[in-house]
């Protein structure tokens, strides 16, 4: 069992591994403790503690943890994304695959006018045209990430309830890509369950938006708006057949997926692009038996290449 945490302020992630030999009941009685201390004096500034059992496996929680403090009347606030991963992937009935994995590798070329380290927000949307009109073409465009405020020291279980999935999918957030001149992420997004229910249907698409970390905090809260660009991959039947074929069953690479809606340019004056890898995970998947996740697989650079000319729509 694994707990992954990411923070917008530190722009990094942490992974906690729980003993896989511990029974499910014992493991789910574990408590997650996050402590924040001053780097110089080691003074404890905030302390957050909540049961792992409050978390639904593979659900991405974007949280504002609020702890009372004498020097901060409004409380000390820590912004984290948390996901609990178990060894067995939940299956979707009547599906030929269990999960859809997307590895965001790096910017394909150096940037002439970098905007700082970049966070990536990925989601699978059922109707790209609707998402384009209601989100991507709005000014300012917002990421649509609902940050849940959790009071401490006694967080209620109800605060971790998962809302129904929207037509715009459930967004996942990466750690920041660095260096800013040519960001590298090497981060895998894993879409499961209801996120997979509408992939490879008419109008479905994978959307990845890039946000500079320098703009995610204001004087009040953590928020994402006005991306510096976005990438889109149509999830059509042609791509599905490639991923299900013997040729593409280990995954396929898209080496230059264009960045759209962006003022960024490469050092040669061209449109920036990112490299990604796509893979379907089989219907009987177990993370203890599956091959390494794409970002830890040494041979993902040798995967077959896909011509993206028909996979991405150009947004006007």
Rosetta blueprint (number, residue, H / E / L):
1 X L
2 X E
3 X E
4 X E
5 X E
6 X E
7 X E
8 X L
9 X L
10 X L
11 X L
12 X E
13 X E
14 X E
15 X E
16 X E
17 X E
18 X L
19 X L
20 X L
21 X L
22 X L
23 X L
24 X H
25 X H
26 X H
27 X H
28 X L
29 X L
30 X L
31 X E
32 X E
33 X E
34 X E
35 X E
36 X E
37 X E
38 X L
39 X L
40 X L
41 X L
42 X L
43 X L
44 X E
45 X E
46 X E
47 X E
48 X E
49 X E
50 X E
51 X E
52 X H
53 X H
54 X H
55 X L
56 X L
57 X L
58 X L
59 X L
60 X L
61 X E
62 X E
63 X E
64 X E
65 X E
66 X E
67 X E
68 X E
69 X E
70 X L
71 X L
72 X E
73 X E
74 X E
75 X E
76 X E
77 X E
78 X E
79 X E
80 X E
81 X E
82 X E
83 X E
84 X E
85 X E
86 X L
87 X L
88 X E
89 X L
90 X L
91 X L
92 X L
93 X L
94 X L
95 X L
96 X L
97 X E
98 X E
99 X E
100 X E
101 X E
102 X E
103 X E
104 X E
105 X E
106 X E
107 X E
108 X L
109 X L
110 X L
111 X E
112 X L
113 X L
114 X L
115 X L
116 X L
117 X L
118 X E
119 X E
120 X E
121 X E
122 X E
123 X E
124 X E
125 X E
126 X L
127 X L
128 X H
129 X H
130 X H
131 X H
132 X H
133 X H
134 X H
135 X H
136 X H
137 X L
138 X L
139 X L
140 X L
141 X L
142 X E
143 X L
144 X L
145 X L
146 X L
147 X L
148 X E
149 X E
150 X E
151 X E
152 X E
153 X L
154 X L
155 X L
156 X L
157 X H
158 X H
159 X H
160 X H
161 X L
162 X L
163 X L
164 X L
165 X L
166 X L
167 X L
168 X L
169 X L
170 X L
171 X L
172 X E
173 X E
174 X L
175 X L
176 X L
177 X E
178 X E
179 X L
180 X L
181 X L
182 X L
183 X L
184 X E
185 X E
186 X E
187 X E
188 X E
189 X E
190 X E
191 X E
192 X E
193 X H
194 X H
195 X H
196 X H
197 X L
198 X L
199 X L
200 X L
201 X L
202 X L
203 X L
204 X L
205 X E
206 X E
207 X E
208 X E
209 X E
210 X E
211 X E
212 X E
213 X H
214 X H
215 X H
216 X L
217 X E
218 X L
219 X L
220 X L
221 X L
222 X E
223 X L
224 X L
225 X E
226 X L
227 X L
228 X L
229 X E
230 X E
231 X E
232 X E
233 X E
234 X E
235 X L
236 X L
237 X H
238 X H
239 X H
240 X H
241 X H
242 X H
243 X H
244 X H
245 X L
246 X L
247 X L
248 X L
249 X L
250 X L
251 X L
252 X E
253 X E
254 X E
255 X E
256 X E
257 X E
258 X E
259 X L
260 X E
261 X L
262 X L
263 X L
264 X L
265 X L
266 X E
267 X L
268 X L
269 X L
270 X L
271 X L
272 X L
273 X E
274 X E
275 X E
276 X E
277 X E
278 X E
279 X E
280 X E
281 X E
282 X E
283 X L
284 X L
285 X L
286 X E
287 X L
288 X L
289 X L
290 X L
291 X L
292 X L
293 X L
294 X H
295 X H
296 X H
297 X L
298 X L
299 X L
300 X H
301 X H
302 X H
303 X L
304 X E
305 X E
306 X L
307 X L
308 X H
309 X H
310 X H
311 X L
312 X L
313 X L
314 X L
315 X L
316 X L
